[in-house]
Amino acid sequence: MKKNYFLAVLILSIFGHSQTGIYVPGMSACDTQMTNFLTTYNIPSATFAITKNGKLVFSRAYGHSDIGQTDDTQPYNMFRIASISKPLTSIGIMKMIENGQLALDDKVFGPGGLLENHWYFSTATIVDNRVYDITVRMLLEHNAGWDRDIDCFPNPTTPYPWDFGGCDPISVPLHVTATLGETNPVKEEYLIAYLLGKPLNHDPGTTYSYSNMGFLVLSEIIEEISGMDYEAWMQQEILEPLGIYDMHIGKNLLSEKMEREGEYVGNGYSTYSLYNDNTLVPWEYGGFSVEAMDGHGGWIATARDLLRLMVAADGFATKPDILSASSIATMVEPSATNSWYAKGWSVNTANNWWHSGALDGTASYLVRSNSGYTWAIILNKRAVGSLENAFWNGLDALGWNCLAAVTEYPTYDLFESPLLPAQNLNAGNIGGTSMGISWTNGNGTDRVVVMKPIPNNTAPLFESYPIDGTDYNNIPNFAAADALPDGSRIVYKGTGTTVDVSGLIPNQMYAIRVYELTKNEANGNHALYLLGEPPQLVVTTTTLSASENLVASISVYPNPASSEIRLLNPNGLALTDASLSDANGRVVKKLSLSNQLEYKIPVNQLPSGVYFLTVNSSAGKTVRKIVRE
């Protein structure tokens, strides 16, 4: 394989932080500033991306993405972005308003409210009638009447043996479920219902008070109006149309992290697990529920995809916006109760917009400047205690200082990468040492086919991926093909739709993927790969063609289910997508599938009842009846 001259691979700074991504000589000061910052505050990992006039000119990563500090962080690593989820939700709400599905001054709760018939809130106890005055605008502007700085928890905050100050239910999941008589782990609906059972602290619309719960309610509004899961709707209506595939609602536990997601380093604090009340766990892994944070703090993302969304909602003419100019103007208009905050965005009189995010194990910053620059920084640790103020001031200044030190910007655009993955991956003519592979191209200029031998009857696990800026050879002999660190090999690189691969091992199971890539003058002739949502296939040499109709082999368990169902695809059928519908035919979840052997589908947020799981594949369609206990 050939590496582009400007690709910084395993370049160690004097502070010991590895640097990866397309190296930009005129922006080397940004690398130095970042590594200095990470060293000063003992942060293991960071990703950093910058756009200039709508072009992605800088996409870099630093340090190690895993707790053991053995894996170099790459720009393709996703991390929790915490409260930067709020601008995402704001964009989604503004899109619904633009589509005529709701209005800023619509009431939310009670008769005639957007959530009047909500499956959980319609029967929730509301102790303060002022709740019925809350509007969408108030939720977006943090002036709905809740104040998380005013204590509302008992002392001790049972079942915890200690006292929690303030009134943000995300910090006391076990107390919430115990109070409401619900099972663990906590759901987002329980968190909201807990607050509905408390008096408001202020009259709605009168007082700014930053509220995670307000944006959690906005997530529920999106679900109620769309009839879809919040994450699925955001991906379908906002993200995927922009070619964004590396943004998801994160998981709670280290064992459940997503592929290419980094790991998080807390500050040594522990609490009771949200799954039970007698096991101490670190806050970042099981102390709070990321899955229940949804639109206020639940997203994970790459810095690059954050900026791909940012330049589609920045109000500049450099890239097409997903919102109209009037919608964007409304979104960033300062609130009457806080001139520094609009609707999901911090703003100032200079027309700069930004938002930060913080959780144990996470710190993030997203900025849109009035001069046409945007940047995103995501860290896998934050500083606390005596260093906290200096840390956040330094993180706020980091992007500005980087821009001030640039000597020359590149003219290329690293957004010039594929927006559509390949599809319809199939294998045929399977022999003991060879097979034919075919697919339908996405919209890259080229693509690579990656194969990895895996143990029989285990799910394929890709741990290495094509690296941006790296050119791979077209060698369709597995034994001689370019190798990646996890044992997978690049068996094809080109513009076609088929390849005959030789050099395989008889009776060996292989996982196969196709990644689209773009390499052209506009992106500086860097090979840039689309890693999100690749088609995937599992094939064993000397077996029948994977494209034969194996729908009957698909199974679902447990059934009935209470928290999640598992979709098993033991024959590696070329699955495309699935949907979960209720008894009335309303789609409540939509999933894109990529030919894995097993998928986990959470159902803990759904009401009890009968549902139907429809699974589509290249071999046909199958429907399974599911009972949610």
Wavefront OBJ file of the C-alpha trace (Angstrom):
o trace
v 0.000 0.000 0.000
v 1.075 3.587 -0.579
v 0.645 6.294 2.028
v 0.073 9.893 0.995
v 3.013 12.119 1.940
v 0.825 14.342 4.067
v -0.755 11.542 6.085
v 0.501 11.735 9.641
v 0.608 8.171 10.879
v 2.057 7.489 14.287
v 3.770 10.871 14.473
v 4.597 11.352 18.148
v 4.695 14.821 19.550
v 7.190 15.723 22.231
v 4.371 15.159 24.702
v 3.752 11.591 23.600
v 0.373 12.083 21.928
v 0.151 10.303 18.599
v -1.392 12.297 15.764
v -3.430 10.859 12.901
v -5.386 12.215 9.971
v -4.441 14.233 6.901
v -1.472 16.374 7.947
v -1.722 20.088 7.101
v 1.702 21.818 7.175
v 0.279 25.344 7.382
v -1.882 24.322 10.352
v 0.769 22.485 12.363
v 0.386 25.021 15.152
v -3.085 23.590 15.752
v -1.495 20.192 16.390
v 0.965 21.714 18.825
v -1.727 23.621 20.688
v -3.909 20.533 20.967
v -1.134 18.273 22.237
v -0.102 20.954 24.750
v -3.698 21.171 25.961
v -4.042 17.401 26.306
v -0.798 17.190 28.244
v -1.678 20.096 30.548
v -4.987 18.541 31.566
v -4.039 14.851 31.275
v -6.598 14.117 28.538
v -5.963 10.790 26.738
v -7.730 11.455 23.430
v -9.163 14.152 21.170
v -10.573 14.660 17.707
v -10.464 18.122 16.097
v -11.990 19.296 12.828
v -12.165 22.752 11.208
v -13.990 24.158 8.192
v -13.222 27.351 6.300
v -15.951 28.793 4.074
v -17.788 25.468 4.082
v -14.728 23.354 3.250
v -13.344 20.807 5.671
v -9.660 21.748 5.790
v -8.545 20.026 8.985
v -9.559 16.632 10.409
v -7.143 15.282 12.972
v -7.020 12.995 16.005
v -4.667 12.721 18.969
v -3.708 10.256 21.664
v -5.333 6.895 22.295
v -8.996 6.022 21.901
v -9.062 3.150 24.406
v -8.707 3.039 28.169
v -5.630 0.813 27.853
v -4.004 3.455 25.615
v -2.920 1.024 22.915
v -5.073 2.191 19.978
v -4.244 5.455 18.245
v -7.259 7.706 17.992
v -8.362 8.235 14.392
v -10.625 10.932 12.923
v -13.146 8.131 12.291
v -13.553 7.452 16.029
v -16.902 8.474 17.467
v -17.213 9.844 21.000
v -20.015 11.044 23.242
v -20.767 14.708 22.583
v -23.024 15.271 25.629
v -24.935 18.582 25.437
v -23.932 19.305 21.851
v -26.930 17.004 21.356
v -29.106 20.046 22.090
v -28.252 21.942 18.875
v -28.976 18.713 16.972
v -32.415 18.473 18.538
v -33.016 22.156 17.837
v -32.260 21.591 14.155
v -34.721 18.682 14.157
v -37.459 20.737 15.816
v -36.890 23.659 13.428
v -37.184 21.240 10.507
v -40.536 20.030 11.824
v -41.690 23.623 12.236
v -40.564 24.403 8.703
v -42.516 21.359 7.484
v -45.662 22.628 9.204
v -45.764 19.760 11.721
v -45.746 22.016 14.789
v -45.212 25.642 15.823
v -42.938 27.369 18.316
v -45.829 28.485 20.493
v -47.667 25.157 20.549
v -48.528 23.998 24.056
v -46.849 20.741 25.068
v -48.794 19.128 27.930
v -52.458 18.683 28.753
v -55.592 19.011 26.614
v -54.708 20.183 23.122
v -50.996 19.841 23.840
v -48.565 18.061 21.543
v -48.131 15.283 24.110
v -51.798 15.092 25.116
v -52.048 11.456 23.994
v -48.500 10.403 24.842
v -48.310 6.770 25.931
v -46.784 7.705 29.305
v -47.382 11.377 30.027
v -51.129 11.227 29.334
v -51.500 9.455 32.689
v -48.596 11.120 34.521
v -49.228 13.044 37.742
v -48.881 16.798 37.142
v -48.913 18.741 40.399
v -48.474 22.269 39.018
v -51.059 23.564 36.542
v -48.492 26.015 35.153
v -47.015 23.024 33.308
v -49.916 23.348 30.857
v -48.544 26.751 29.778
v -45.181 25.344 28.624
v -44.549 25.795 24.881
v -42.025 24.445 22.398
v -40.293 27.846 22.396
v -39.830 27.731 26.157
v -38.261 24.282 26.007
v -35.818 25.404 23.321
v -34.903 28.549 25.272
v -34.580 26.921 28.727
v -37.303 28.999 30.343
v -40.080 26.428 30.806
v -39.982 26.892 34.594
v -37.713 24.070 35.832
v -34.558 25.080 37.697
v -32.040 22.291 38.201
v -29.999 24.396 40.659
v -32.789 24.430 43.258
v -32.727 21.339 45.492
v -35.645 18.940 45.156
v -34.231 15.554 46.212
v -34.637 14.112 49.717
v -31.618 13.695 51.986
v -30.505 10.964 51.629
v -31.661 10.528 48.045
v -32.800 6.941 48.496
v -31.886 4.283 47.494
v -28.548 6.101 47.370
v -27.113 6.439 50.900
v -26.027 10.029 50.238
v -27.596 13.350 49.310
v -27.780 14.752 45.765
v -28.114 18.496 45.398
v -30.039 20.323 42.704
v -32.893 18.849 40.717
v -31.632 17.160 37.547
v -33.129 13.659 37.423
v -30.383 12.347 35.112
v -28.060 12.182 38.125
v -30.374 9.995 40.256
v -31.777 7.263 37.985
v -32.368 4.782 40.831
v -34.247 7.385 42.871
v -36.452 8.182 39.878
v -37.432 4.552 39.231
v -37.983 3.881 42.938
v -40.169 6.978 43.317
v -42.305 6.089 40.303
v -42.405 2.352 41.033
v -40.749 1.570 37.691
v -38.101 -0.983 36.779
v -34.453 -0.270 36.037
v -32.764 0.978 33.951
v -34.454 4.356 33.871
v -36.221 5.521 30.695
v -36.305 9.080 29.440
v -40.063 9.170 30.042
v -39.501 8.362 33.726
v -37.045 11.241 34.085
v -39.576 13.686 32.661
v -42.470 12.249 34.695
v -40.430 12.660 37.879
v -40.180 16.415 37.225
v -43.853 16.640 36.312
v -44.506 15.411 39.839
v -42.672 18.448 41.256
v -43.828 22.083 41.321
v -42.256 24.413 38.781
v -39.651 26.808 40.159
v -40.631 29.730 37.908
v -43.569 30.820 35.835
v -43.087 29.429 32.303
v -41.439 31.903 29.942
v -40.075 34.217 32.650
v -36.695 32.878 33.811
v -33.744 31.287 32.025
v -32.505 28.114 33.715
v -30.508 25.569 31.728
v -32.601 22.399 31.528
v -31.648 18.956 30.289
v -35.227 17.816 30.829
v -36.573 20.475 28.483
v -34.637 19.015 25.593
v -35.642 15.515 26.631
v -39.256 16.655 26.246
v -38.389 17.974 22.766
v -37.135 14.486 21.886
v -40.512 13.092 22.950
v -42.279 15.669 20.788
v -40.299 14.520 17.754
v -41.285 10.923 18.503
v -44.945 11.744 19.102
v -45.338 13.765 15.908
v -43.298 11.492 13.637
v -44.460 8.181 15.082
v -40.820 7.118 14.970
v -38.010 6.667 17.433
v -36.196 9.990 17.978
v -32.824 8.664 16.798
v -34.340 6.968 13.733
v -36.219 10.130 12.710
v -33.166 12.340 13.120
v -31.080 9.946 11.059
v -33.706 9.582 8.349
v -34.770 13.218 8.034
v -31.693 15.224 9.037
v -28.471 13.220 9.019
v -28.535 10.650 6.206
v -29.730 13.166 3.569
v -26.475 15.003 4.322
v -24.360 11.847 4.039
v -23.909 11.609 7.813
v -23.688 8.023 9.081
v -21.433 8.404 12.120
v -23.911 9.874 14.572
v -25.917 7.637 16.919
v -27.451 7.578 20.383
v -24.744 6.033 22.552
v -24.900 3.077 24.916
v -24.382 3.000 28.668
v -21.758 0.305 29.118
v -18.244 -0.273 27.858
v -19.262 -3.749 26.665
v -21.969 -2.195 24.468
v -19.945 0.522 22.773
v -20.470 0.923 19.048
v -17.958 -0.052 16.425
v -15.338 2.705 16.043
v -16.556 4.382 19.240
v -13.792 5.456 21.580
v -13.670 4.769 25.296
v -14.113 7.190 28.183
v -11.928 8.028 31.148
v -13.658 9.455 34.196
v -12.175 11.169 37.204
v -12.410 8.243 39.589
v -15.903 8.896 40.913
v -18.348 6.037 41.372
v -22.016 5.594 42.156
v -24.583 2.826 42.240
v -25.248 1.175 38.901
v -28.407 2.333 37.160
v -29.191 -1.354 36.574
v -29.392 -2.140 40.320
v -28.831 -0.452 43.665
v -25.905 -2.298 45.197
v -23.056 -2.289 42.668
v -20.592 0.571 42.503
v -19.657 1.610 38.978
v -17.829 4.578 37.424
v -20.217 7.349 36.464
v -19.156 7.162 32.811
v -20.056 3.472 32.520
v -23.347 2.714 34.225
v -23.786 5.570 36.674
v -26.029 7.564 34.344
v -28.058 6.499 31.331
v -26.691 7.852 28.056
v -29.429 5.890 26.292
v -32.081 7.870 28.181
v -30.471 11.229 27.397
v -31.621 11.266 23.773
v -31.872 14.843 22.514
v -30.291 16.555 25.501
v -27.059 14.579 25.739
v -27.191 11.116 24.203
v -25.459 11.424 20.831
v -22.048 10.117 19.810
v -20.364 11.520 16.706
v -17.164 12.106 14.815
v -15.903 15.678 14.718
v -16.078 15.542 10.916
v -19.756 14.583 10.820
v -20.601 17.216 13.434
v -19.201 19.812 11.048
v -20.935 18.257 8.050
v -24.166 18.999 9.917
v -22.933 22.400 11.092
v -22.193 23.703 7.579
v -25.690 22.557 6.553
v -27.263 24.818 9.183
v -24.834 27.729 9.455
v -26.692 30.279 7.347
v -23.736 30.750 4.987
v -24.081 30.260 1.237
v -20.945 28.097 0.960
v -22.870 24.830 1.351
v -26.621 24.213 0.919
v -28.487 24.445 4.223
v -31.005 21.855 5.382
v -33.091 24.671 6.910
v -34.418 27.822 5.278
v -32.774 31.161 6.021
v -35.789 32.253 8.089
v -35.732 29.037 10.133
v -32.041 29.474 10.872
v -32.585 33.127 11.840
v -35.336 32.078 14.236
v -33.199 29.270 15.669
v -30.388 31.633 16.687
v -32.487 34.626 17.728
v -31.620 35.402 21.386
v -34.217 34.574 23.988
v -36.088 37.340 25.764
v -34.912 35.833 29.070
v -31.219 35.410 28.140
v -29.532 37.426 25.404
v -26.687 34.872 25.337
v -28.878 31.871 24.495
v -31.181 31.248 21.564
v -32.926 27.946 20.761
v -30.399 25.231 21.508
v -27.413 27.531 20.847
v -25.283 29.915 22.848
v -25.010 33.159 20.852
v -23.486 36.606 21.136
v -23.799 39.998 19.483
v -20.920 39.154 17.114
v -23.166 36.490 15.522
v -21.061 33.593 16.759
v -22.901 30.426 17.803
v -21.594 27.601 19.935
v -22.388 24.886 22.425
v -20.331 22.831 24.836
v -20.926 19.370 26.257
v -19.824 17.714 29.479
v -20.282 14.360 31.171
v -17.935 12.242 33.214
v -15.551 10.961 30.544
v -16.568 13.581 27.976
v -15.946 17.199 27.025
v -16.910 18.725 23.687
v -17.126 22.052 21.859
v -18.898 23.072 18.645
v -18.464 26.593 17.229
v -19.776 28.524 14.228
v -17.958 31.838 13.879
v -19.238 34.888 12.024
v -16.156 34.818 9.787
v -17.091 31.566 8.054
v -15.138 29.111 10.208
v -16.610 26.232 12.187
v -14.859 23.747 14.425
v -15.592 20.748 16.606
v -13.467 19.344 19.415
v -14.341 16.121 21.252
v -12.361 14.779 24.232
v -12.719 11.497 26.133
v -12.072 13.056 29.537
v -12.718 16.363 31.263
v -10.888 18.197 34.013
v -12.638 18.785 37.329
v -11.827 20.395 40.665
v -9.279 23.177 40.799
v -8.450 22.830 37.092
v -12.039 22.958 35.868
v -12.349 26.678 35.087
v -8.962 26.861 33.370
v -9.810 23.720 31.400
v -13.040 25.123 29.982
v -11.514 28.517 29.286
v -8.676 26.782 27.451
v -11.055 24.578 25.474
v -13.117 27.615 24.494
v -9.962 29.414 23.326
v -8.391 26.453 21.555
v -10.154 26.892 18.213
v -9.651 30.657 18.143
v -5.955 30.317 18.994
v -5.552 27.675 16.313
v -7.018 29.957 13.637
v -4.799 32.825 14.742
v -1.668 30.680 14.324
v -2.424 29.241 10.861
v 0.158 30.204 8.237
v -1.645 28.727 5.228
v -4.946 26.933 4.704
v -5.260 24.095 2.183
v -7.473 24.766 -0.815
v -9.001 21.283 -0.865
v -12.233 20.174 0.783
v -12.170 16.967 2.838
v -15.965 16.921 2.681
v -15.428 15.734 -0.911
v -15.993 12.161 0.205
v -18.733 9.610 -0.528
v -22.235 10.357 0.679
v -23.892 7.066 -0.316
v -22.599 3.625 0.713
v -22.530 0.655 -1.636
v -25.463 -1.766 -1.482
v -26.620 -5.250 -2.461
v -23.481 -7.106 -1.465
v -23.578 -10.739 -2.580
v -21.251 -13.705 -2.977
v -21.462 -16.555 -5.490
v -19.432 -19.293 -7.183
v -18.130 -20.187 -3.753
v -15.456 -22.820 -3.759
v -12.925 -24.064 -1.300
v -10.365 -21.323 -2.026
v -12.254 -18.762 -4.079
v -15.512 -16.869 -4.466
v -17.062 -14.131 -6.573
v -18.296 -10.967 -4.869
v -20.671 -8.393 -6.358
v -22.302 -5.180 -5.178
v -24.051 -2.025 -6.327
v -21.828 1.042 -6.182
v -22.463 4.042 -3.987
v -21.374 7.493 -5.150
v -17.629 7.319 -4.528
v -15.089 7.487 -7.317
v -13.817 4.031 -6.224
v -14.381 1.435 -3.549
v -12.445 -1.192 -1.644
v -13.576 -4.693 -0.695
v -12.351 -5.870 2.702
v -12.398 -9.504 3.863
v -11.663 -10.824 7.330
v -11.472 -14.458 8.451
v -13.554 -15.009 11.577
v -14.165 -18.002 13.818
v -17.248 -19.994 12.884
v -20.507 -19.140 14.651
v -19.247 -15.846 16.066
v -20.255 -12.365 15.024
v -17.774 -10.627 12.716
v -15.795 -7.963 14.454
v -13.914 -5.473 12.333
v -11.400 -3.555 14.404
v -9.341 -1.922 11.634
v -10.500 0.227 8.764
v -9.138 1.937 5.646
v -7.304 5.106 6.609
v -8.035 8.433 4.927
v -5.144 9.463 2.712
v -3.974 5.887 2.193
v -4.079 4.209 -1.231
v -4.493 0.435 -1.257
v -3.559 -1.964 -4.034
v -5.972 -4.001 -6.125
v -4.835 -7.545 -5.300
v -7.746 -10.034 -5.414
v -5.654 -12.805 -3.863
v -6.375 -12.838 -0.127
v -2.984 -14.260 0.777
v -1.140 -11.445 -1.033
v -3.539 -8.513 -0.507
v -2.806 -5.411 1.581
v -3.386 -6.257 5.243
v -4.985 -4.172 8.001
v -3.919 -4.598 11.640
v -6.928 -6.755 12.630
v -6.155 -9.425 10.027
v -8.582 -8.195 7.383
v -7.293 -7.602 3.862
v -8.122 -5.298 0.966
v -8.951 -7.736 -1.845
v -10.237 -5.158 -4.327
v -9.768 -1.494 -5.125
v -11.345 -0.018 -8.240
v -14.393 1.398 -9.961
v -16.183 -1.870 -10.770
v -18.971 -3.880 -9.175
v -17.472 -7.380 -9.021
v -14.321 -9.179 -7.986
v -13.217 -12.837 -8.027
v -11.161 -13.495 -4.928
v -8.661 -16.357 -4.685
v -6.248 -17.508 -1.996
v -8.948 -18.315 0.556
v -8.886 -21.083 3.158
v -11.334 -24.008 2.707
v -14.202 -24.198 5.212
v -13.330 -20.774 6.593
v -15.923 -18.133 7.499
v -15.194 -14.650 6.096
v -16.774 -11.301 6.839
v -16.906 -9.052 3.772
v -17.480 -5.318 3.479
v -17.417 -2.716 0.725
v -16.306 0.820 1.568
v -16.837 3.674 -0.879
v -13.994 6.141 -1.372
v -13.494 9.394 -3.246
v -10.171 10.625 -4.550
v -10.188 13.670 -6.801
v -8.677 17.071 -7.316
v -11.287 18.742 -5.126
v -10.144 16.823 -2.045
v -6.449 17.186 -2.803
v -6.265 13.677 -4.282
v -6.606 12.164 -0.839
v -8.450 8.836 -0.740
v -11.338 9.517 1.667
v -13.434 6.567 2.866
v -17.081 6.291 3.928
v -16.971 3.857 6.857
v -20.521 4.317 8.162
v -23.246 1.865 7.109
v -21.167 -0.351 4.784
v -22.881 -3.418 3.303
v -21.616 -6.546 5.036
v -21.820 -10.240 4.238
v -20.684 -13.388 6.023
v -19.768 -16.345 3.828
v -18.110 -19.685 4.459
v -16.052 -21.202 1.665
v -17.519 -24.348 0.028
v -21.069 -23.416 1.205
v -24.097 -22.407 -0.848
v -24.329 -18.931 -2.323
v -25.106 -16.342 0.290
v -27.679 -14.827 -2.063
v -29.966 -17.858 -1.880
v -33.165 -17.442 0.043
v -32.231 -18.094 3.669
v -34.927 -15.925 5.197
v -36.270 -18.859 7.189
v -33.008 -18.980 9.137
v -33.621 -15.585 10.754
v -34.717 -15.828 14.367
v -35.635 -13.397 17.132
v -35.227 -13.858 20.883
v -36.257 -13.454 23.625
v -39.922 -13.320 22.759
v -41.721 -12.020 24.789
v -39.106 -9.364 25.569
v -38.848 -6.639 28.196
v -35.704 -4.653 27.387
v -34.319 -5.740 24.014
v -34.741 -8.303 21.277
v -31.917 -9.912 19.366
v -32.167 -10.552 15.655
v -30.038 -13.543 14.652
v -28.771 -13.927 11.091
v -26.612 -17.087 11.373
v -26.230 -17.597 7.637
v -24.963 -14.100 6.955
v -27.929 -13.172 4.781
v -27.496 -9.862 2.949
v -29.934 -7.915 5.131
v -30.818 -4.374 4.121
v -33.198 -2.904 6.679
v -35.846 -3.685 9.268
v -38.793 -1.929 10.842
v -40.791 -2.501 14.008
v -44.487 -1.660 13.793
v -47.211 -1.630 16.419
v -50.538 -3.431 16.087
v -51.969 -0.442 14.197
v -49.220 -0.590 11.574
v -47.407 2.501 12.847
v -43.628 2.213 12.446
v -42.014 2.825 15.840
v -38.431 1.902 14.930
v -36.527 1.838 11.656
v -33.149 0.151 11.341
v -30.497 0.029 8.659
v -28.843 -3.398 8.635
v -25.393 -4.318 7.431
v -25.299 -8.102 7.311
v -24.035 -8.792 10.811
v -24.768 -12.111 12.436
v -26.588 -10.486 15.348
v -28.369 -7.209 16.056
v -29.655 -5.813 19.337
v -32.923 -3.888 19.116
v -33.968 -2.014 22.301
v -37.681 -2.178 23.104
v -37.600 -0.988 26.713
v -38.995 2.402 25.673
v -42.037 0.891 23.982
v -45.399 0.291 25.675
v -46.384 -3.295 26.349
v -48.188 -4.969 23.492
v -47.847 -6.791 20.202
v -45.417 -5.599 17.528
v -44.306 -6.863 14.141
v -40.657 -6.931 13.046
v -40.245 -6.804 9.264
v -36.779 -7.769 8.009
v -35.788 -7.138 4.397
v -32.904 -8.782 2.579
v -31.669 -9.474 -0.910
v -33.363 -12.857 -0.603
v -36.786 -11.567 0.370
v -38.792 -10.398 3.357
v -39.802 -12.011 6.623
v -42.065 -10.819 9.432
v -41.836 -11.882 13.068
v -44.475 -11.221 15.725
v -42.960 -9.686 18.883
v -44.558 -9.348 22.304
v -43.295 -6.519 24.507
v -43.954 -7.497 28.133
l 1 2 3 4 5 6 7 8 9 10 11 12 13 14 15 16 17 18 19 20 21 22 23 24 25 26 27 28 29 30 31 32 33 34 35 36 37 38 39 40 41 42 43 44 45 46 47 48 49 50 51 52 53 54 55 56 57 58 59 60 61 62 63 64 65 66 67 68 69 70 71 72 73 74 75 76 77 78 79 80 81 82 83 84 85 86 87 88 89 90 91 92 93 94 95 96 97 98 99 100 101 102 103 104 105 106 107 108 109 110 111 112 113 114 115 116 117 118 119 120 121 122 123 124 125 126 127 128 129 130 131 132 133 134 135 136 137 138 139 140 141 142 143 144 145 146 147 148 149 150 151 152 153 154 155 156 157 158 159 160 161 162 163 164 165 166 167 168 169 170 171 172 173 174 175 176 177 178 179 180 181 182 183 184 185 186 187 188 189 190 191 192 193 194 195 196 197 198 199 200 201 202 203 204 205 206 207 208 209 210 211 212 213 214 215 216 217 218 219 220 221 222 223 224 225 226 227 228 229 230 231 232 233 234 235 236 237 238 239 240 241 242 243 244 245 246 247 248 249 250 251 252 253 254 255 256 257 258 259 260 261 262 263 264 265 266 267 268 269 270 271 272 273 274 275 276 277 278 279 280 281 282 283 284 285 286 287 288 289 290 291 292 293 294 295 296 297 298 299 300 301 302 303 304 305 306 307 308 309 310 311 312 313 314 315 316 317 318 319 320 321 322 323 324 325 326 327 328 329 330 331 332 333 334 335 336 337 338 339 340 341 342 343 344 345 346 347 348 349 350 351 352 353 354 355 356 357 358 359 360 361 362 363 364 365 366 367 368 369 370 371 372 373 374 375 376 377 378 379 380 381 382 383 384 385 386 387 388 389 390 391 392 393 394 395 396 397 398 399 400 401 402 403 404 405 406 407 408 409 410 411 412 413 414 415 416 417 418 419 420 421 422 423 424 425 426 427 428 429 430 431 432 433 434 435 436 437 438 439 440 441 442 443 444 445 446 447 448 449 450 451 452 453 454 455 456 457 458 459 460 461 462 463 464 465 466 467 468 469 470 471 472 473 474 475 476 477 478 479 480 481 482 483 484 485 486 487 488 489 490 491 492 493 494 495 496 497 498 499 500 501 502 503 504 505 506 507 508 509 510 511 512 513 514 515 516 517 518 519 520 521 522 523 524 525 526 527 528 529 530 531 532 533 534 535 536 537 538 539 540 541 542 543 544 545 546 547 548 549 550 551 552 553 554 555 556 557 558 559 560 561 562 563 564 565 566 567 568 569 570 571 572 573 574 575 576 577 578 579 580 581 582 583 584 585 586 587 588 589 590 591 592 593 594 595 596 597 598 599 600 601 602 603 604 605 606 607 608 609 610 611 612 613 614 615 616 617 618 619 620 621 622 623 624 625 626 627 628 629
